[in-house]
Every structure is written in structure tokens, then in C-alpha cells.
Amino acid sequence: MILLATASSAQAEDLVARWIGFAALVLAALGIGLTYFLWYRSGPHLKATVFVRAETSTIHIEVANTGRLGATVKNIELRDHLVLRTNPGVGEGRTSPAHRWTLIAQPSGNPLPREIPPSGFIDCDVEVRKVMEEARNLSEVTVSAWAQRGDGKWYSSQPVRIR
């Protein structure tokens, strides 16, 4: 009888130890994931957005620093957004973005390159007339904004259609 009581209590202790070990493993994995996420977000990151302002007939570009360190912006451009299908007719095929033209956008205030603090932004306006001149007789054009960080990395916005 004593032997049976000892065996069952050992099994209960073993089960508790396994649950504690499993909880420690999950907690360690979450800690590593959080550390990686914070490390990835610690540097400078830019986010470009573009939209049309109908009241001023301009395309407005905003470049914001979403990282935790200051970022230097070297260039801001407005590019034609064209997607080419490289293997048409076979399943989905592959697509590759291309640009037919590029307009340099100059921000208001100080010229580029310019330092943006964390949660700061730079805004630019490009006239729709200039974009339509570059489009050369197209009734509709899709454009996207591109911002170049100080180390040469480019960030793009979602494309917007202009008619």
C-alpha cells in the first residue's frame, strides 16, 4: 500500500514539473519574439503615403518616420506605377513593377537631404498638371510615392489612380 501511494504522488509531481517546464518554454519563446520585434523596430523606418487633393489640384506626398530613431531622407519621388506580367497565359504568372517616368518632389521648407525625428514627417505637393504632362495623352495614370533613406533604402507608398 505504501508503495502505491508513493508511486502516485511521484506521478503527480512529475506532471506538475512538466507543466512548469512547458510554461517556461512558452514564456522564453514569447520573450525572444518580443526582443526581435523591438530590435527590428528600433532603427529608422519610413512610411510614404500619397493622395490627391482635389481642392488644390495637387498630389500630396507625406513621408513619416515610424521608427524609434531619427531618419535622413535623401530623395522623394513620384513615379508612374506600372505592373508587367512576365509570363502571361500560364496560370497566375509573375508580375514585376516598372516605372515609365519619375518626378522629383521638393518638400516645403528646408531642401533635401533632411533629418526627420521619430514620429516626424515631411510633406510635398506635386501639381496634377505636371503628372498628366508626363503621362503623355493618357486619360488615367497610377502613381506611387517613393522615399529614399540616408543609407540608400527605398520605401514606397500604395499606388493611387489619377483621372
N, C-alpha and C positions, 0 to 999 in steps of 0.2 A: 504494500500500500504506500509506503513511504517513497518507494521508487517511482510509482506512478505520479504522485504529487510533484516530485522533483522534476520529472520529465515534462509535465505540462507547464510548469512555471518557467522552465528553460525555453520552451517554445514561445511562450508569451513574451518573454524578454527579447528573444531573437526577432520576433515580429515588430516590436517597438523599435529596436535598433535599426531594422531595415527601413521603417518609415522615416526615422530621423535621418538616415543616410540619404534616402531619396529626396527628402525636403531640402537637405543641404546641397545636393547636386542641382536641383532646380533653382535654388537661390543663387548658387555660383554662376549658372548659365545666364540668369537674368542680369546679374552684376556685370558679366563680361559683355553682354549685349548692350547694356546701358552705357558702359565705358566706351565701347566702339562708336555708338551713336553720338555721344558727346564729343569724342575725338574728331569724328567726321564733320560735325557742325562747328568745330572750334575755329576754323580758318575763315577767310573771306569768301563769301558766296554772293553772286549777283543774281538778280531776277529782273528780266526785262519784260515789260508789258507794252502793248500798243493798242490804241483805239482811235476812232475818228471823232473829231469834234465838229459837228455839223454847223454850229453857230459861228465858227471862225474859219471854216473850210481848211482845216489843218489835220494832220495826223499827229497825235500826241504820243510821245515815247517817254516812258518812265523806267529808269534803271535804279533799283533799290538794292542796298546791301542787306542781305538776310543772314549773314554770318555773324560770328562773335568777335571778329577783328576788323579793323579798317581795311578798305579795299581801294586800290588805284584803278581808275577807269581810263584806258588809253584811247579807245575809239568807240563811237556809237554810229551804227549804220542802219539804214532802211534798205532791205533787199527784196527783190521780187521772189516770191515763193512758188517754185515750180517743182513738181514731183514727176519724175520719169519712171515708167515701168520698163525694167530691163529685160524681162522675159515674158512678153505678153502671150496669152493663149495657153500657157501651160500652168494649170492650177491657179494659185494666187500670184505667182511670180514675185520678183523682188522689186522694190522701189528704191530710188535714190534721189535725194533732194538736189536741185540745181538752182542757179541764180543767173538770170539774164543781164541784170544791171544792179548797181549799188549806188545809193545816195548817202553821202556823209551828212550826219545830223550834228549840228553845233548847238550845245546847250546854252541856255541863257546864263549870264554871269561870267565866271572865270572860264578860260579855254581849257581844253583837254591837254594833257592828262590831269586828272583831278582826283584827290583823295576823298573817299566817302566814309564817314564814321559808321559804326554799327547802327542799324535802323535808319540811316540817312538815305537820301535819294537825289538823283539828277533828272531833270526833265528837259525835253526838246520838243520843238514843233517843226514839222515839215509840211509845206503847202501841198495840197492835193493837186494843184495845177502842175507842179514840178513832177509829181509822180505820174500823172497822166501824159505829160510830155515824154517821159522816159518809156512809158508803155507803148508809145507809137501806134495810135489809132485802135487800141483795144478798148472795148466798152466796159470791161471788167478786169481787174487785176487783184491778185492776192499778194500781200506784203507781210513781212515779219521784221521785227527789230532785232538787232544783234549788238551785243556789248562785249568789248574785249577788256579783260582784266590786265593788270600790270605785268603778269607773268606770261601773257600771250593766250590764255584760255578764253574761248568764246562762249557766250551764253546767248540763247535765242528765246524769243517770245513765241506765243501761239500765233499762227497766221490770222490775218484779218482781211476780209474781202472788201474792195472798194469798187463802187459802180459809178 
